[in-house]
Amino acid sequence: MTAEQVSTQTAPDLVVDSATGVQVNLRIAGPGARAYAFLIDWHIRLILALAWYIIAVRISTGRWMPTAPVEGDSSMLSLVWLPPVTIFFLYHYVLEVAMRGRTPGKRMAGVRIATRDGSAPGVGALLVRNVFRLIDGFPLIYGVGLITTLFTSTHVRVGDMAAGTLLVYERTDTPLPALVESASLDATSSEVLSELLLRWPLLSPQARQRLARALLTKHAITLPTSAAREDDEDRQLHKALERLAGGNSTHD
């Protein structure tokens, strides 16, 4: 089951105008997709926190579960309580930074965090977004956050408003779904590259060559020399884009 099957909300598209002129449409995730991803992440972090707590209690007391509050010096209490509390509260922020706007729950739900221009959010934006969970979580089970996602046009919570972010579906209509993970490309460039390769046979030779050269130049890729025949130049540019997609392009 995917997040799009779970969500019955009709969300608008985020339209990104790229530097190459290829327009990218990203579908904004609704409340259902958000709730689906959150529930997965909530169970993961709960299991991790409980696992650490149980193991720490076993080490400190010799029992699998304490029959009374764990007692001891401050270092032992820190071993038992501090790591699970840290896991529970920093789970989203740490993983969203490490996974460029994703968590295991978001990945399973097929969604990611994006800025208003479609790119991956920075460390600062993710920090602001997660600090505002304290507000979104009121009064219980993310009541404020749920209400704001239901009544805002882009289905964002307070944290997203403050950070300038939103949740979008991962694109599944592209032959290169792993491009967003490329270390050499940001999310928007990856989407543009995917779109250009997908539309390559449908574009005129002049149009696709112009777009290919613009994208390759943007990423400081050595451009193929002009070939005597147009179809040879066409193939060289297409191969250069495929190398860029695979992260094996030759830079100047």
N, C-alpha and C positions, 0 to 999 in steps of 0.2 A: 504493500500500500504506500502511495506517495502522498506528499503534502498537498499536491493539487487535487487529489481525490478526497482528502480530508476536508479541505476548505471549500465551502459553498459560496464564499464571497467572490464577487466579480471585482477584481482589482484592476486599476488602470496600468498603463505601461509607462516606464521611464524611458524616454527617447533621448539618446545620446548622439550628438553630432560630433563625429570624430574629425581629427585633423586631415584624414585622407578623403573625407567627403562621404564615406560609407556610414549610413545611419544605422545605429544599433538600438533595438527595442528590447528592454528588459522588463519582464512582467513583475509587478510588485506583489509581494506575498500578503495575503489577508490574515485576519485573526486566527482562522483555523490552522493555517500553516505554522504560524507563530506558536500556538498552543501545542501543536504536535511536536515541534522541535524542542520546546521548553520541557515538556513532560519526559522526553527521552533523556535530555541533559540532567533533569532533576533526579531521575532514578540512577543515572551513572554516578553523579557526584555523591548521592546518598550512599550508594554501595561502596564507593571508594572511602568515604569518611568513616563509615561503620567498620569496614575491613581494617583500616589503620587503628581505630579505637580498640577493637577486639584483640588485635595482635599486640598492641602496646599494653593492654591490661594483662594479657597472658605473660608478657615479659616481666612486668613490674610486680605482679601478685601471684603468679603461678596458676591462676584460674582463668578460664575462658571468659567468664563474665563476673564482675564484682558483685558480692552480696551486700556490700556497703560502699559508700563513697570512697573512691581511691584516695589513700592518704600517703604522705611521704614528703620528701623535700621538693623544693620548687622545680628542680630540674626534671624529676620524675613526673610531676604534674604537667609540666610543659610537654613532655614526651607523649603523655596520654591525651591531653586536650588540645594543645596548640595546633598540631598538624591536621587533625580532622576539621577543626574550625577554619583553618586556612584553606584547606581543600574546598570546603563548602562555599566559602565566600569569594575566593579568588579564581575559582574554576572557570567561569565565563571569560573574565578578562585575560587571564594567561593564555588560554587556548585560542581566543579570538585573535590575540596578537600573533601567536605562533602559527596559526592556520589561516591568517589573512582574512579575518572576518567570518570564520566558520568555527563551529564546535562539532563534536561527534553527532550531536542531535541535529544540528543544522545540516550537516552533510547527509545524514540519513533521510532528512526531510526534503533534501534537494533545494535548500535555500542558503543564502549568504548575506552578510551585511555589506552594503555599498554606500558610497557617498552620493550626493545629488548629481555628480557628473559620471556616475557609474563605476568609479574606480574603487579599489580597496581602501578602507579607512585607515588613517594613521593611528599611532599609539595614543596620542592625545585625545582624538575623537572617541576611541574605544574606552579610554579611562572615564571621560565625561559620561558616556553612555551607561557605563556600569555603575558609576557613583549615583546616578539618578534612579537606579533600581530601588533605592531606599524610599523614593517617592512613589514609583510605579507599584511597589509592593503593598502599599496601604489600601484598605485597612487589613485585608487578608487575601491570600492567593492572587496577588497582582490585580487587585480590583481596579485601581486607578489606571494601570497600564491597559487592562482589558477594555475599559470604557473608552479610552482615547483611541485605541486601535479600531474600535467599532465606529467611532464618529468622526474620524479624520479621513480626508479623501485619499491619502496615501497609506492609511492603516499604520500609523506610527504611534509609539508611546512617548511619554514625556522625555525619556532619555534620548530618543532619536531626535526629537525636536531640538534639544539642547546641543546635541553633537552634530546635527546636520546629516544624519544617516537614515537609511530605511532598509527593509529586508526585501530582497529580490530572489526570484527563482533562478537556479542555475539553468543555463541554456542546454537543452537536450536535442535541438534540431540542427546541430553542427557536427560535421564529421571529425572534428578535433576537440573532444570534450575536455582534454587534459591541458589545453593551452593556458588556462587561467593559472595553472600551477607553475608555469615556467618562471624561473627565477629572473630571466632577462626581460620579461614583459610584465607591464602592469595589467590589471584586469581589463581596462578599456581597450588597450592595444591588442590584447589576446582576443577579445570579442571582434574587433575590427578585422584582424587577420583571419579568424575563422569565417567571418562573413564574406570577406573577399575571396577566399579559396572556395567557399561554397557557391558563390555567384559567378565564379570565373568563366564557366562555359556560356553564361547568359549575357555577359558584358561584351561590348565591342572590343576588338584588339586595342584600339587607341585608348579607350576608357580604362581597361584593366591594366594596361601598361603604365598609364599615368598614375593610377592609384598605387600600383605595386612600387613604383619608384619613389613616390611620396612616403610610403610606409617604411621602405628600406632605408631611405635617407634619414628619416626621423630617428631610426635606431642605429645610425652610423654603420650601416652594412655596406660593404663594397659592392657597387652596382655592376652588373654585367656590362661588358663593352657592347656598343651597338653592333648588331650583326648585319650581314649583307642582306639576309632575308628576314622579313618581319616575323615569320613563324618561328625562326630560330631564336630571335630576341624574346619572343613570347615564352618559349620553353625555358630559356635561361632565367627569366624573371620568375616564372612559376617555381622552378627548382630553388631559387634563392629564398622565396617565401616559405617553401617547405622546410628548408634548412633552418630558417628563423623559427618556424613552428617547433622544430625538434631541438632547438637550442644549440645547433651546430654551425651557425653562420660564421663566416670569416669577417672580422672587424678590421677597419683600417688601423 
